[in-house]
Amino acid sequence: MSLLEVRALSKEFGGLRALDGVSFTAGEGEILGIIGPNGAGKTTLFNLISGVYPPSNGEMSFQGESILRLKPHQISRLGIGRTFQIVRPFQNLDVETNVLVAFGHRYYPSLWKSSAPFRQPGILREVQTLIERAGLRPYTKQLAKNLPLGFKKRLEIARALALRPRLLLLDEPSAGLRFEESAQLMELIRQVLDEGIGVLLIEHNMHVVMDLCKRIVVLDHGSKIAEGSPEEIRSNSLVIQAYLGKET
């Protein structure tokens, strides 16, 4: 079953077309890789899906309903969670409160209104479960700003999961991580998949993409140039050209 359908999606910034007629579907319990060279339009695509920017043309639907003109908080409440390439935790709040605030976002309109009412035993147990899954239990009371990058990445995923998403957008989760940290993060993403949550994964680490994804969409200069299995993508001449350049 398709969770997300993107049809002929385009975005222009003045005279620059950052995304040009991109179409694909993403299903539940599936990790769909979104790859391409720098400037290919990958993060612009995520910004359109999550409501940061309105599209110039095209259509997007989630679970059969249009999300074309919805705001980010409306889209997140429908069941689309997101992480960012540059991690954005609340730096001066501890790990527990970071996850707690994300949990309360579905019900309360502001940060401080969401924190205190949700410090209830049942909710705190759910928060602790997410922290445990992310491998952050020893750091529950540590301020987010004091965490190393790999742990901040896990915290980003825990906060996104607190929204109880059906679809999770992960923007370069392994960027800047060591091999061991990337392997741990991949295991966390697999756990998300086992729960039936769909994942869109932007990633430059081809080992991560080829290991996790059964289907990959390739963007170049804002256009989709290929879609297929990892084996098909590896041998696609347009993909090779986009990454390595054309021989002269």
Secondary structure, 3 states (H helix, E strand, C coil): CEEEEEEEEEEEECCEEEEEEEEEEEECCCEEEEECCCCCCHHHHHHHHCCCCCCCEEEEEECCEECCCCCHHHHHHHCEEECCCCCCCCCCCEHHHHHHHHHHCCCCCCHHHHHHHHCCHHHHHHHHHHHHHCCCHHHCCCEHHHCCHHHHHHHHHHHHHCCCCCEEEEECCCCCCCHHHHHHHHHHHHHHHHCCCEEEEECCCHHHHHHHCCEEEEEECCEEEEEECHHHHHCCHHHHHHHHCCCC
